Amino acid sequence: MNLSTVIVVSGLLLATASITSTLTYDEERLALKNFVTSDERIRSHGYPVESHTVETSDAYLLTLFRIPYSHKLNNQNAYRPAILLQHGLFSNSDCWLSSGPDNSLGYLLADAGFDVWLGNARGNIYSRGNSNITTSSPKFWKFSWHEIGIYDISAMIDYIRDNTAQQAIHYAGHSQGTTVYLALMSTKPQYNAKIKTAHLLAPCAFLANGRHVIFQLSQLIGKPDGLLYSILENSELMPRNEYVNRIADTLCGQQPLLGEQCKDVVFWFAADGYRNSNLTSVQVLLSSHPGGSSSNQGIHYLQLYKSHKFRQYDYGTKKNQQIYNRDTPPDYDLSKITARTYSYSSANDGLCAPSDVDTMVENMPYLVEDYRVPDQTWNHMDFIVGRQMKEVIHDRILRTLKAFETFL
């Protein structure tokens, strides 16, 4: 059990400590639940589902889940515009399904006539394959979200285009799902022509003003060549652990033993409260989260906080010279993003602060819309598990998509 797993387990134990005297744990209630995959979850609601394996140019094997059409519309023979949904850090495709058919963006898009593809980044529970190396090798984990953007997202886009015969597709991402989009479109601007519209939920680029305590680790971990950096680099961070996930799901399930304490444990990183969160959605999310990632992804974000820049991975002066031919990593040039891009952010985001979104917007001259959620309590995770996310966010996205695809 590595350090990150210990942290998760410790959090669960701390949450139970204050109430154990009032609970009776019988064997039946503590029986570990079975893991439900994204495709099984989709199928359980009556939707058709496909599972696709995409190989990147650097040999990672990614799983894409597809809802090709809606059983409510029976529109399998009609033209259905394709859209790719990309999850955030420590997450996976389940985040687009956790609130059920009436609220989750994945189902809502299918019911609106779209061909929905759910992406999974390298290293998460659905994308742990590589044609050349195994997850036990540090080489497997030698990537940050830069590689996810450059290799994974580009491969997903091209695969969807090839399989649907559509020249361009729509895109939506949450948190890291926005970061990887920005990295790809600014580094490989030829991909702008492959995007019809892009929707960035809780966009994360500049992180200078992040309020969360996690950013304090930037002085310890974000510095290249430091001791903790050397220890943590190229390793698995927040992996899926069968017992951790199952215990969390059992204790916080449909009839939770811990109730509101579940949100304390899981969403501490959302910062500043969770008054808008749907506890049922949180419980579903717990069954497959955390979904696993590379430690380099977290290190890369801490580097952004420390540098106040949106730039590539910092390997230290010597290695930067070898890779970038300069002492510091190059910045991502957001002015190269010409695809129709829409931003959706909130005031109560402790990770991707409003002032940092301001900086992003200032550097994106072709941004179509900068939407700020009026509710001042709306936080980072409310875009995924908020009670009113359909009315606040999803309906707005659907209106924009339908306006673009005028025949829907």
C-alpha positions as CSV (number, residue, x, y, z in Angstrom):
1,M,0.0,0.0,0.0
2,N,1.6,3.3,-1.1
3,L,1.4,6.7,0.6
4,S,-1.6,8.0,-1.3
5,T,-3.6,4.9,-0.5
6,V,-2.7,5.3,3.2
7,I,-4.0,8.9,3.0
8,V,-7.3,7.7,1.6
9,V,-7.7,4.9,4.1
10,S,-6.7,7.2,7.0
11,G,-9.4,9.7,5.8
12,L,-12.0,7.1,5.9
13,L,-10.9,5.9,9.3
14,L,-10.9,9.4,10.7
15,A,-14.4,10.0,9.4
16,T,-15.7,6.9,11.2
17,A,-13.9,7.5,14.5
18,S,-16.3,10.1,15.9
19,I,-19.4,8.0,15.2
20,T,-18.3,4.4,15.7
21,S,-19.9,4.3,19.2
22,T,-23.3,4.9,17.6
23,L,-23.1,2.3,14.8
24,T,-23.6,-1.4,14.7
25,Y,-21.5,-3.0,12.0
26,D,-23.1,-6.4,11.1
27,E,-21.6,-8.7,8.5
28,E,-24.3,-8.2,5.9
29,R,-24.1,-4.4,5.9
30,L,-20.3,-4.5,5.6
31,A,-20.3,-6.9,2.7
32,L,-18.1,-5.3,0.0
33,K,-20.1,-4.3,-3.1
34,N,-19.3,-5.4,-6.6
35,F,-17.6,-2.9,-8.9
36,V,-19.8,-1.5,-11.6
37,T,-18.0,-0.4,-14.8
38,S,-19.1,2.5,-17.0
39,D,-20.4,0.3,-19.7
40,E,-22.4,-1.8,-17.2
41,R,-23.8,1.4,-15.6
42,I,-24.9,2.7,-19.0
43,R,-26.5,-0.6,-20.0
44,S,-28.4,-0.7,-16.7
45,H,-30.2,2.4,-17.7
46,G,-31.3,0.9,-21.1
47,Y,-28.8,2.7,-23.3
48,P,-26.8,0.9,-26.0
49,V,-23.0,1.0,-25.2
50,E,-19.8,0.1,-26.9
51,S,-16.3,-0.3,-25.5
52,H,-13.3,0.8,-27.8
53,T,-9.6,0.4,-27.3
54,V,-7.4,3.2,-28.7
55,E,-3.7,2.9,-29.0
56,T,-1.7,6.2,-28.7
57,S,1.5,6.9,-30.7
58,D,3.5,6.1,-27.6
59,A,1.8,2.7,-27.1
60,Y,-0.7,3.4,-24.3
61,L,-4.0,1.6,-24.6
62,L,-7.0,3.7,-23.7
63,T,-10.6,2.7,-23.2
64,L,-13.3,4.8,-24.8
65,F,-16.9,4.0,-23.8
66,R,-19.6,5.0,-26.4
67,I,-23.3,5.7,-26.1
68,P,-23.9,5.6,-29.9
69,Y,-27.6,6.7,-29.7
70,S,-30.5,6.9,-27.3
71,H,-33.0,4.1,-26.9
72,K,-35.5,6.8,-26.1
73,L,-35.1,8.3,-29.6
74,N,-34.4,5.2,-31.6
75,N,-32.2,7.4,-33.7
76,Q,-29.5,4.8,-34.6
77,N,-30.0,5.5,-38.3
78,A,-30.0,9.3,-38.1
79,Y,-27.0,11.6,-38.2
80,R,-25.6,12.0,-34.7
81,P,-22.9,14.6,-34.1
82,A,-20.0,13.1,-32.0
83,I,-18.9,14.6,-28.8
84,L,-15.9,13.5,-26.5
85,L,-16.2,14.0,-22.8
86,Q,-13.0,14.0,-20.8
87,H,-12.7,13.6,-17.0
88,G,-10.5,15.4,-14.4
89,L,-7.6,14.4,-12.3
90,F,-8.1,11.1,-10.3
91,S,-11.3,10.6,-12.2
92,N,-12.6,8.5,-15.1
93,S,-15.6,8.1,-17.4
94,D,-18.0,7.4,-14.5
95,C,-18.0,11.1,-13.6
96,W,-20.3,11.8,-16.6
97,L,-22.8,9.1,-15.5
98,S,-22.9,9.4,-11.7
99,S,-26.1,11.5,-11.5
100,G,-28.2,9.2,-13.7
101,P,-30.1,9.7,-17.0
102,D,-32.0,12.8,-15.8
103,N,-29.0,14.8,-14.8
104,S,-25.7,13.4,-16.1
105,L,-24.2,15.1,-19.2
106,G,-23.4,11.8,-20.9
107,Y,-27.1,10.6,-20.9
108,L,-28.5,14.1,-21.6
109,L,-26.3,14.4,-24.7
110,A,-27.4,11.0,-26.0
111,D,-31.1,11.9,-25.4
112,A,-30.4,15.2,-27.3
113,G,-29.3,13.2,-30.4
114,F,-25.5,13.1,-30.0
115,D,-23.1,10.3,-30.4
116,V,-21.4,10.3,-27.0
117,W,-17.8,9.1,-26.4
118,L,-16.4,9.0,-22.8
119,G,-12.6,9.2,-22.6
120,N,-10.3,7.6,-20.1
121,A,-6.8,9.0,-19.7
122,R,-3.7,6.8,-19.4
123,G,-3.2,5.4,-15.9
124,N,-6.8,5.4,-14.7
125,I,-8.8,2.3,-13.9
126,Y,-9.9,1.8,-17.5
127,S,-6.6,2.7,-19.3
128,R,-3.9,0.7,-17.6
129,G,-2.4,-0.9,-20.7
130,N,0.7,-0.3,-22.8
131,S,1.9,-2.4,-25.7
132,N,5.5,-2.3,-24.4
133,I,5.6,-1.9,-20.6
134,T,3.5,-2.8,-17.6
135,T,2.2,-0.7,-14.7
136,S,4.8,-2.1,-12.4
137,S,7.5,-0.2,-14.3
138,P,8.2,3.5,-13.5
139,K,8.5,4.0,-17.2
140,F,4.7,3.4,-17.5
141,W,4.1,6.4,-15.1
142,K,6.5,8.7,-16.8
143,F,3.9,11.2,-18.0
144,S,2.0,14.3,-16.8
145,W,-1.2,15.8,-18.2
146,H,0.9,17.2,-21.0
147,E,1.3,13.8,-22.5
148,I,-2.4,13.1,-21.9
149,G,-3.3,16.1,-24.0
150,I,-0.7,15.7,-26.7
151,Y,-1.1,11.9,-27.1
152,D,-4.3,10.7,-25.5
153,I,-6.8,13.4,-26.5
154,S,-5.4,13.7,-30.0
155,A,-5.6,9.9,-30.4
156,M,-9.2,9.9,-29.1
157,I,-10.2,12.7,-31.5
158,D,-8.7,11.0,-34.5
159,Y,-10.2,7.6,-33.5
160,I,-13.7,9.1,-33.2
161,R,-13.4,11.0,-36.5
162,D,-12.3,7.8,-38.3
163,N,-15.1,5.8,-36.8
164,T,-17.9,8.3,-37.4
165,A,-16.6,9.7,-40.7
166,Q,-17.0,13.2,-39.2
167,Q,-14.4,15.8,-40.0
168,A,-14.8,17.5,-36.6
169,I,-16.3,16.7,-33.3
170,H,-17.5,18.5,-30.1
171,Y,-15.6,18.3,-26.8
172,A,-16.3,18.9,-23.2
173,G,-13.9,18.5,-20.3
174,H,-13.9,19.0,-16.5
175,S,-10.9,20.3,-14.6
176,Q,-7.9,18.4,-15.9
177,G,-10.1,17.6,-18.9
178,T,-9.8,21.3,-19.7
179,T,-6.1,21.5,-19.0
180,V,-5.3,18.7,-21.5
181,Y,-7.5,20.4,-24.2
182,L,-5.7,23.7,-23.8
183,A,-2.3,21.9,-23.9
184,L,-3.2,20.0,-27.1
185,M,-4.8,22.9,-29.0
186,S,-2.0,25.3,-28.2
187,T,0.8,22.8,-28.9
188,K,-0.7,21.1,-32.0
189,P,-2.9,23.9,-33.4
190,Q,-3.8,21.8,-36.4
191,Y,-6.3,20.1,-34.0
192,N,-8.4,23.2,-33.8
193,A,-9.9,22.4,-37.2
194,K,-11.1,19.0,-35.7
195,I,-13.2,20.7,-33.0
196,K,-16.7,22.1,-33.7
197,T,-17.2,23.5,-30.2
198,A,-15.4,22.9,-26.9
199,H,-16.9,23.3,-23.4
200,L,-14.5,23.8,-20.5
201,L,-16.1,23.1,-17.1
202,A,-14.0,24.5,-14.1
203,P,-11.1,25.4,-16.4
204,C,-7.6,24.9,-15.0
205,A,-4.7,26.6,-16.6
206,F,-3.1,29.3,-14.4
207,L,-3.1,28.3,-10.8
208,A,-1.4,31.3,-9.0
209,N,-4.3,32.0,-6.8
210,G,-5.5,28.6,-5.8
211,R,-6.7,28.7,-2.2
212,H,-6.6,25.0,-1.3
213,V,-4.1,23.7,1.2
214,I,-2.8,21.2,-1.3
215,F,-0.9,24.0,-3.1
216,Q,1.3,24.5,-0.1
217,L,3.0,21.3,-1.1
218,S,4.5,23.1,-4.1
219,Q,7.5,24.2,-2.1
220,L,8.2,20.6,-1.2
221,I,7.2,18.6,-4.3
222,G,7.0,21.1,-7.2
223,K,10.7,21.9,-7.1
224,P,12.7,19.7,-9.5
225,D,15.6,17.8,-8.0
226,G,14.2,18.1,-4.5
227,L,14.1,15.0,-2.3
228,L,10.3,14.5,-2.3
229,Y,10.2,15.3,-6.0
230,S,12.8,12.5,-6.6
231,I,10.9,10.1,-4.5
232,L,7.4,10.7,-6.0
233,E,8.3,11.3,-9.7
234,N,7.2,8.6,-12.1
235,S,5.0,6.7,-9.7
236,E,1.3,5.9,-9.4
237,L,-0.7,8.4,-7.4
238,M,-4.2,7.7,-5.8
239,P,-4.5,4.3,-7.4
240,R,-7.7,2.3,-7.4
241,N,-7.6,0.0,-4.5
242,E,-10.2,-2.8,-4.4
243,Y,-10.6,-2.6,-0.7
244,V,-10.5,1.2,-0.4
245,N,-13.1,1.7,-3.2
246,R,-15.3,-1.1,-1.9
247,I,-15.1,0.0,1.7
248,A,-15.9,3.6,0.7
249,D,-18.8,2.5,-1.4
250,T,-20.2,0.3,1.3
251,L,-19.9,2.9,4.1
252,C,-21.2,5.7,1.8
253,G,-23.6,3.7,-0.4
254,Q,-27.3,4.0,-1.0
255,Q,-27.9,3.5,2.8
256,P,-24.7,5.1,4.1
257,L,-23.3,4.3,7.4
258,L,-21.4,7.6,7.4
259,G,-23.8,9.9,5.6
260,E,-22.6,13.4,5.3
261,Q,-19.1,12.5,6.5
262,C,-18.6,10.8,3.1
263,K,-18.5,14.2,1.5
264,D,-16.0,15.4,4.1
265,V,-13.6,12.6,3.1
266,V,-14.0,12.6,-0.7
267,F,-14.5,16.3,-1.5
268,W,-12.1,18.0,0.9
269,F,-10.2,19.1,-2.2
270,A,-13.2,20.9,-3.6
271,A,-12.7,23.5,-0.8
272,D,-15.2,25.9,0.8
273,G,-18.2,23.7,1.3
274,Y,-20.4,21.4,-0.7
275,R,-23.9,22.7,-0.1
276,N,-24.8,22.2,-3.8
277,S,-23.6,18.6,-3.9
278,N,-26.0,15.7,-4.5
279,L,-25.1,13.1,-1.9
280,T,-26.5,10.3,-4.0
281,S,-24.3,11.3,-6.9
282,V,-21.3,11.4,-4.6
283,Q,-22.0,7.9,-3.4
284,V,-22.1,6.6,-7.0
285,L,-18.9,8.4,-7.7
286,L,-17.2,6.8,-4.7
287,S,-17.6,3.4,-6.2
288,S,-14.9,4.0,-8.8
289,H,-12.9,6.9,-7.4
290,P,-10.1,7.8,-7.0
291,G,-9.4,6.4,-10.4
292,G,-5.6,6.5,-10.5
293,S,-3.1,8.8,-12.1
294,S,0.6,9.5,-12.4
295,S,2.3,11.5,-9.6
296,N,3.7,13.7,-12.4
297,Q,0.3,15.0,-13.1
298,G,0.0,16.4,-9.5
299,I,3.6,17.6,-9.6
300,H,2.9,19.5,-12.8
301,Y,-0.1,21.3,-11.3
302,L,2.0,22.2,-8.2
303,Q,4.7,23.6,-10.6
304,L,2.0,25.9,-12.2
305,Y,1.1,27.2,-8.8
306,K,4.7,27.9,-7.9
307,S,5.6,29.5,-11.2
308,H,2.4,31.5,-11.8
309,K,2.7,30.2,-15.4
310,F,0.8,27.9,-17.7
311,R,3.7,26.0,-19.1
312,Q,5.1,22.6,-19.8
313,Y,6.6,20.2,-17.2
314,D,9.7,21.5,-15.3
315,Y,12.5,18.9,-15.2
316,G,15.1,21.2,-13.7
317,T,17.6,23.4,-15.5
318,K,19.9,20.7,-16.8
319,K,17.2,18.4,-18.2
320,N,15.2,21.4,-19.5
321,Q,18.1,22.3,-21.6
322,Q,18.2,18.8,-23.0
323,I,14.4,18.7,-23.7
324,Y,13.5,22.3,-24.4
325,N,16.9,23.8,-25.2
326,R,16.3,26.4,-22.6
327,D,16.5,26.7,-18.8
328,T,12.7,26.9,-18.1
329,P,9.8,25.1,-19.8
330,P,8.0,26.9,-22.6
331,D,4.6,28.5,-21.9
332,Y,1.5,27.2,-23.7
333,D,0.4,29.9,-26.2
334,L,-3.3,30.1,-25.7
335,S,-3.7,32.6,-28.6
336,K,-3.2,29.6,-30.9
337,I,-6.6,28.1,-29.8
338,T,-9.0,29.2,-32.5
339,A,-11.6,26.5,-32.1
340,R,-15.0,27.7,-30.8
341,T,-14.3,27.4,-27.1
342,Y,-16.7,28.2,-24.2
343,S,-15.6,28.5,-20.5
344,Y,-17.8,27.8,-17.5
345,S,-16.4,28.7,-14.1
346,S,-17.5,29.6,-10.6
347,A,-16.6,31.9,-7.8
348,N,-16.2,29.3,-5.1
349,D,-13.6,27.2,-6.8
350,G,-10.6,26.6,-4.4
351,L,-8.5,24.9,-7.1
352,C,-9.1,27.0,-10.3
353,A,-9.7,30.4,-8.8
354,P,-11.8,33.1,-10.6
355,S,-8.7,35.4,-10.9
356,D,-6.8,32.6,-12.6
357,V,-9.7,32.1,-15.0
358,D,-9.4,35.8,-15.7
359,T,-5.8,35.3,-16.7
360,M,-6.8,32.4,-19.0
361,V,-9.5,34.4,-20.6
362,E,-7.1,37.4,-21.2
363,N,-4.8,35.0,-23.1
364,M,-7.5,33.4,-25.2
365,P,-8.5,36.0,-27.8
366,Y,-10.8,33.6,-29.7
367,L,-12.7,32.4,-26.6
368,V,-16.4,32.6,-27.6
369,E,-17.9,32.9,-24.1
370,D,-16.7,33.3,-20.5
371,Y,-19.7,32.2,-18.4
372,R,-19.5,32.6,-14.6
373,V,-22.0,30.7,-12.5
374,P,-24.1,33.4,-10.6
375,D,-24.4,31.2,-7.5
376,Q,-21.5,32.3,-5.3
377,T,-21.4,29.0,-3.5
378,W,-20.9,26.9,-6.7
379,N,-17.6,24.9,-6.4
380,H,-15.2,22.8,-8.4
381,M,-17.1,19.5,-8.0
382,D,-20.6,21.0,-8.5
383,F,-20.0,20.8,-12.2
384,I,-20.0,16.9,-11.8
385,V,-22.2,16.2,-8.8
386,G,-24.2,19.4,-8.2
387,R,-27.9,19.1,-7.5
388,Q,-28.7,21.8,-10.1
389,M,-26.0,21.1,-12.6
390,K,-28.5,20.3,-15.3
391,E,-30.2,23.7,-15.0
392,V,-27.1,25.7,-14.3
393,I,-24.6,24.1,-16.7
394,H,-25.9,21.2,-18.9
395,D,-28.9,23.0,-20.3
396,R,-26.7,25.9,-21.3
397,I,-24.2,23.5,-23.1
398,L,-27.1,21.7,-24.9
399,R,-28.5,25.0,-26.1
400,T,-25.1,25.9,-27.6
401,L,-24.6,22.5,-29.2
402,K,-28.1,22.5,-30.7
403,A,-27.6,26.1,-32.0
404,F,-24.5,24.8,-33.8
405,E,-26.1,21.6,-35.0
406,T,-29.2,23.5,-36.2
407,F,-31.1,20.4,-37.5
408,L,-31.3,18.8,-34.0
